[in-house]
Amino acid sequence: MAKIKKVYDRGYTVIDNLVLNDISLSWKAKGLFCYLWSQSDEWDFYVKEVAKHSKGGKDQVTTGLEELERAGYLLRSRKRNELGQLKKNEWLLSDHPKEKWKKIANKKKAPMTDFPAQDNPAQENPTQGNPSLTSTNSNKYQHKQVKKINKSLSKEERERDANAIEILITYLNHCAEEWRRPMITFSDTEIKKMVKAVHGKDTRGLKEAAEKTVVYGEQYPQGYLLSCIKNLPEEQ
């Protein structure tokens, strides 16, 4: 059995033993917590920047942060201004786990690659069907019940498109954080244009569009991203 004798020199960090003795945390997560806790409140936290200060790389930092989030020691959130636009990330760290933070972590959205599919489900013909009415653009000739169904589906499609753009913007600023670029905000008009442009597009290309925008669209990222969306292939 070995005993540990502490040799103090200079520079130290005070941490509650609770987090260090938490057996639900891996050593990776505990070490990462200690490093984050030792930084000043003014320090800018970026996954890529944190990874530079130790071996293991960005993937280990990412998984360690996620572990701290699930355990309630870390809360990462995005703030909005009075116009509803997303502002910079905010990291809150606690040496005592917060149950509220755990719940928030469990409610986080799916990975950014899971953009909603832009499928077009087939519609059944109404019982009063008229064989001459094959175009959905001929709404004034359709039965009222069919109009109601089409209106409902149109609303679902709009919600799906808006959800895709919301996920896209979140992922876009995640990439910006990784590259240490300024956060990218969008006006309501710009968001509406993107929602309209993404309809019927293959959303699997949105992830790449966000990454290209961060790398190549520094001068006018909003316009660059909109162009990328418009150039996406149609959903098959």
Disulfide bonds with the S-S distance in Angstrom:
none
